[in-house]
Amino acid sequence: MKNMKHIKRYGNLIYVSRKLKYAVIYVNQEDIEGIEKKLLKHSFVSKVDRSFKPFVRTDFENAKPDEAKKYDYKMGI
């Protein structure tokens, strides 16, 4: 965990788990290839996982709202 200073240089450090020994950083999509190679060169980095959130479709079709919840939202109005 003393190597977090090195990891901070590559992106925005969001979360560090001391117990499970991992860190979450955000990096620009354009720079991810080079930064991933640089991170893996460090001896204290064992694995780099990418987020596929930009590539996941979030617009859903035929999603029907629950009838019971529809009336609960109008309760206080």
Residue, then its C-alpha position, 0 to 999 in steps of 0.5 A: m500500500k505504500n506504492m499508492k503514490h506511484i499509482k496516483r501519477y497515472g490517473n484519478l485515484i478513486y478508491v483504495s482497499r487496504k484489506l483486499k489490496y486493490a485500487v480503483i483509478y480513472v483514466n482517459q479512454e484515449d490513454i488507457e493502452g499506454i497507461e496499462k502497459k506502464l502499470l503492469k511494469h511495476s512489480f507491485v501491480s499483478k493485474v489490470d482490469r478495464s471497465f466496459k461501461p462505455f460499451v454497454r447499452t443502457d437504453f432498454e426497450n419494452a421495459k414496463p414499469d411496475e404498476a404498484k410502484k407507479y402509484d406509490y410515487k404519487m402518494g405525497i403529491 
